[in-house]
Amino acid sequence: MRLMYDRGYESKTILELFRVIDCMLQVPAALEAAFRHDLYAFEESKQMPYVTTVEQIGHHKGGTDLLLWLIEKKLGSDAIGSVRQRIEATDNDTIRLWSERILTADRVDAIFH
C-alpha cells in the first residue's frame, strides 16, 4: 500500500482499488487480520480512512432511519411524512446536526432551521 501512495497515486485511485478487492476477494481469516492491521497503520499514517461504498450506504441508512424514528417518537408519525424525502436526500454531517436538534425541537421545522 505504501508503494502505491508513495508513487503518486491519488487517494481516489487507491480507494477504488480497495473497493474492487473488497468485492472480488475472499481471504482467509489470518490474512484478513494481517491486512486490517496494515490498513489501519496506513490510514493512521496518511490520516485517510478507508470506507467501502457499502459501509457508507449502511451508515447513511442507519442515520436516516434513526432520525426518522426519533422524530416519530418525539413529534408523532404525522411529522415524518413531510420530511422523509428531505432527510433521505441529505449527507451524513447534516443528519448528525439534525439529530442533535431533535433533542430540543418542539416542532418539525425547528430541526431544519
Backbone bond lengths (Angstrom), bond angles and torsions (degrees), N, CA, C in turn:
res aa  C-N    CA-C-N  psi(-1)  N-CA   C-N-CA  omega(-1)  CA-C   N-CA-C  phi
1 M - - - 1.439 - - 1.522 110.59 -
2 R 1.302 115.64 -42.65 1.463 119.83 -177.65 1.527 110.01 -60.37
3 L 1.348 117.73 -38.55 1.451 120.62 179.82 1.521 111.76 -61.99
4 M 1.325 116.97 -40.43 1.462 119.85 179.43 1.519 110.32 -61.94
5 Y 1.321 117.18 -45.11 1.462 120.63 -177.35 1.519 110.91 -69.63
6 D 1.332 116.07 -41.16 1.463 120.46 -178.40 1.531 111.93 -68.05
7 R 1.305 118.32 -24.48 1.463 121.01 -179.33 1.524 112.28 -87.01
8 G 1.315 117.70 7.84 1.447 120.19 172.05 1.515 115.82 95.21
9 Y 1.316 118.27 7.87 1.454 119.10 175.98 1.524 109.38 -66.14
10 E 1.306 116.68 138.51 1.453 120.59 178.32 1.525 109.70 -73.47
11 S 1.329 115.86 153.86 1.460 119.98 -179.58 1.522 110.62 -59.67
12 K 1.326 117.70 -32.95 1.468 121.15 178.50 1.532 110.52 -60.65
13 T 1.321 116.49 -42.29 1.463 121.45 179.64 1.524 110.71 -65.70
14 I 1.312 116.13 -42.46 1.459 120.69 179.63 1.527 110.26 -63.59
15 L 1.331 116.56 -44.97 1.466 120.02 179.48 1.521 111.37 -63.28
16 E 1.318 117.38 -38.62 1.460 120.72 178.43 1.525 110.61 -63.36
17 L 1.315 116.73 -40.62 1.459 121.09 176.46 1.524 110.66 -61.17
18 F 1.338 117.21 -44.29 1.459 120.31 178.22 1.528 111.44 -62.75
19 R 1.321 117.63 -35.66 1.466 120.32 178.49 1.522 110.99 -64.81
20 V 1.324 115.90 -40.89 1.464 120.01 177.72 1.521 109.64 -63.78
21 I 1.321 116.20 -46.22 1.461 120.67 178.62 1.526 109.88 -59.55
22 D 1.322 116.67 -44.33 1.459 122.52 179.40 1.523 111.65 -55.71
23 C 1.315 115.89 -42.45 1.466 120.91 -176.94 1.516 113.28 -75.39
24 M 1.320 117.44 -32.51 1.453 120.34 -169.27 1.516 115.50 -103.78
25 L 1.294 118.21 -21.67 1.449 120.23 -168.26 1.517 112.63 -112.51
26 Q 1.291 115.96 126.07 1.455 122.53 170.96 1.521 106.36 -107.70
27 V 1.323 116.79 118.90 1.461 119.81 -177.45 1.525 110.25 -111.08
28 P 1.333 116.89 151.76 1.458 120.51 175.47 1.525 110.34 -60.38
29 A 1.314 116.16 153.05 1.466 121.92 -175.63 1.528 112.82 -54.52
30 A 1.326 117.30 -41.53 1.466 120.29 -178.63 1.526 111.38 -64.89
31 L 1.327 117.04 -41.14 1.459 120.06 178.48 1.523 111.02 -70.21
32 E 1.331 116.99 -36.27 1.459 119.91 178.49 1.528 110.57 -63.13
33 A 1.337 116.39 -40.18 1.461 120.02 178.43 1.528 110.57 -62.50
34 A 1.321 117.15 -42.66 1.465 120.96 178.61 1.532 110.38 -65.84
35 F 1.329 116.65 -41.53 1.461 120.74 178.09 1.522 110.46 -61.09
36 R 1.337 117.03 -47.33 1.469 120.38 -179.45 1.532 111.01 -61.19
37 H 1.328 116.69 -39.00 1.462 120.33 177.70 1.531 109.80 -60.25
38 D 1.333 116.94 -48.67 1.465 120.97 179.34 1.525 111.40 -64.39
39 L 1.319 115.96 -39.56 1.463 120.62 -179.80 1.525 110.96 -63.53
40 Y 1.325 117.17 -45.89 1.472 120.30 179.76 1.530 110.92 -63.15
41 A 1.325 116.65 -38.88 1.467 120.29 177.61 1.530 110.10 -64.31
42 F 1.333 116.57 -41.63 1.462 121.16 178.17 1.525 110.80 -63.82
43 E 1.325 116.80 -47.18 1.467 120.75 179.38 1.525 111.02 -58.01
44 E 1.316 115.17 -43.76 1.459 119.75 -178.78 1.528 111.33 -65.19
45 S 1.316 117.11 -41.64 1.461 120.42 -178.05 1.525 112.09 -69.20
46 K 1.321 117.31 -30.93 1.469 120.76 -177.60 1.522 112.40 -105.19
47 Q 1.322 117.11 -2.13 1.463 122.88 -176.81 1.528 110.14 49.67
48 M 1.343 114.75 50.08 1.449 121.67 -176.53 1.535 108.66 -138.31
49 P 1.324 118.05 92.74 1.457 119.17 -178.61 1.527 111.89 -69.36
50 Y 1.302 115.05 145.71 1.462 122.06 177.05 1.515 108.58 -102.54
51 V 1.311 116.00 120.28 1.456 121.55 178.33 1.520 107.15 -131.11
52 T 1.317 116.94 123.21 1.455 119.84 179.55 1.522 110.06 -69.88
53 T 1.312 115.53 162.14 1.461 121.12 177.96 1.516 110.49 -59.49
54 V 1.309 116.99 -41.97 1.463 120.97 179.76 1.524 110.84 -61.70
55 E 1.333 117.16 -41.37 1.460 120.55 177.16 1.522 111.08 -63.30
56 Q 1.324 116.76 -41.07 1.460 120.49 179.04 1.518 111.18 -62.50
57 I 1.325 116.56 -44.81 1.465 120.83 179.17 1.520 110.23 -63.80
58 G 1.328 117.11 -44.66 1.464 121.07 -179.94 1.514 112.31 -62.47
59 H 1.322 115.72 -41.05 1.465 120.29 179.28 1.525 110.26 -64.38
60 H 1.316 116.76 -44.78 1.462 120.76 -179.76 1.525 110.70 -65.18
61 K 1.316 116.39 -44.06 1.474 120.81 179.80 1.523 110.37 -61.61
62 G 1.316 116.70 -42.73 1.465 120.21 178.26 1.512 112.04 -62.22
63 G 1.333 116.50 -41.79 1.460 120.77 179.42 1.516 112.69 -65.62
64 T 1.323 116.17 -43.54 1.471 118.94 179.62 1.515 110.94 -67.02
65 D 1.325 116.57 -42.35 1.469 119.87 178.89 1.528 111.36 -60.94
66 L 1.325 116.26 -42.54 1.457 120.38 -179.95 1.527 111.15 -64.73
67 L 1.324 117.04 -45.63 1.464 119.81 -179.97 1.527 110.99 -62.68
68 L 1.317 117.92 -42.90 1.470 120.57 177.96 1.526 110.82 -62.07
69 W 1.316 116.79 -39.81 1.461 120.96 178.57 1.530 110.73 -64.45
70 L 1.337 116.22 -43.40 1.457 120.29 178.74 1.529 111.72 -62.61
71 I 1.311 116.38 -41.93 1.469 119.99 177.70 1.515 110.31 -61.58
72 E 1.323 116.29 -44.43 1.469 120.19 179.10 1.525 111.00 -60.94
73 K 1.321 116.98 -45.54 1.470 120.35 -178.36 1.522 111.94 -66.27
74 K 1.315 116.95 -38.04 1.455 119.90 -175.56 1.528 113.13 -87.10
75 L 1.331 117.34 -39.67 1.458 120.54 -171.53 1.526 114.53 -116.51
76 G 1.319 116.80 -4.36 1.456 120.86 177.23 1.521 113.16 99.87
77 S 1.311 115.54 158.29 1.468 121.17 -175.54 1.527 112.48 -67.73
78 D 1.316 118.56 -25.17 1.464 120.45 178.29 1.529 111.76 -64.29
79 A 1.304 116.65 -29.60 1.460 120.83 -177.97 1.531 112.43 -68.22
80 I 1.312 117.69 -26.53 1.461 121.30 -175.02 1.524 112.42 -69.20
81 G 1.309 117.34 -42.50 1.465 120.75 -175.84 1.512 114.00 -54.73
82 S 1.298 116.48 -37.08 1.460 119.76 -176.19 1.529 113.62 -80.48
83 V 1.325 118.29 -13.02 1.470 120.05 -175.02 1.528 114.52 -122.58
84 R 1.311 117.81 -9.10 1.479 120.91 -176.06 1.523 112.50 -52.42
85 Q 1.314 117.54 -51.45 1.462 120.94 -176.64 1.531 111.25 -62.72
86 R 1.302 116.97 -40.27 1.468 120.98 179.69 1.536 110.72 -64.06
87 I 1.312 116.44 -42.59 1.468 120.77 -179.81 1.521 111.18 -66.54
88 E 1.322 117.43 -44.80 1.461 121.13 -177.91 1.524 112.37 -67.70
89 A 1.324 117.99 -22.22 1.464 121.71 -177.14 1.529 113.46 -91.28
90 T 1.313 118.23 -4.34 1.468 119.34 -174.83 1.520 112.05 -97.78
91 D 1.316 116.52 174.20 1.466 122.62 -176.91 1.538 111.19 -89.09
92 N 1.325 116.15 168.93 1.464 122.20 -176.40 1.526 113.57 -63.50
93 D 1.324 117.89 -37.68 1.465 119.86 179.95 1.526 111.15 -64.52
94 T 1.308 116.59 -39.04 1.465 120.49 178.42 1.525 110.54 -69.33
95 I 1.325 117.02 -39.40 1.470 120.98 175.99 1.528 109.41 -57.40
96 R 1.314 116.12 -43.92 1.468 120.83 179.53 1.532 110.87 -62.33
97 L 1.322 117.51 -43.95 1.459 121.99 178.75 1.528 110.79 -62.48
98 W 1.319 116.66 -47.57 1.465 120.69 179.71 1.527 111.18 -64.00
99 S 1.330 116.40 -34.39 1.469 120.00 178.50 1.527 111.08 -66.14
100 E 1.315 117.71 -32.69 1.466 120.39 174.60 1.528 110.38 -69.48
101 R 1.305 115.87 -39.93 1.464 119.76 -177.40 1.524 113.06 -67.52
102 I 1.324 117.73 -27.11 1.468 119.88 -179.86 1.528 110.28 -62.55
103 L 1.316 116.65 -24.33 1.473 120.25 -179.05 1.522 112.38 -62.45
104 T 1.322 117.18 -32.39 1.466 120.39 -177.79 1.526 113.29 -114.20
105 A 1.313 117.46 -4.38 1.467 120.86 -176.66 1.526 111.84 -70.66
106 D 1.318 115.09 140.13 1.461 120.14 175.16 1.528 111.08 -113.50
107 R 1.349 115.64 -1.08 1.462 122.05 175.72 1.529 107.87 -155.23
108 V 1.305 116.69 161.40 1.468 121.39 -173.59 1.522 112.22 -60.89
109 D 1.309 119.55 -45.16 1.455 119.93 -175.37 1.526 113.13 -65.81
110 A 1.321 118.07 -18.52 1.466 121.22 176.69 1.532 111.26 -69.34
111 I 1.308 117.52 -21.74 1.467 122.02 178.27 1.526 110.52 -71.74
112 F 1.308 116.25 -35.55 1.464 120.97 -171.58 1.521 114.75 -97.48
113 H 1.339 118.52 -9.09 1.467 121.39 -176.78 1.506 111.29 -124.18
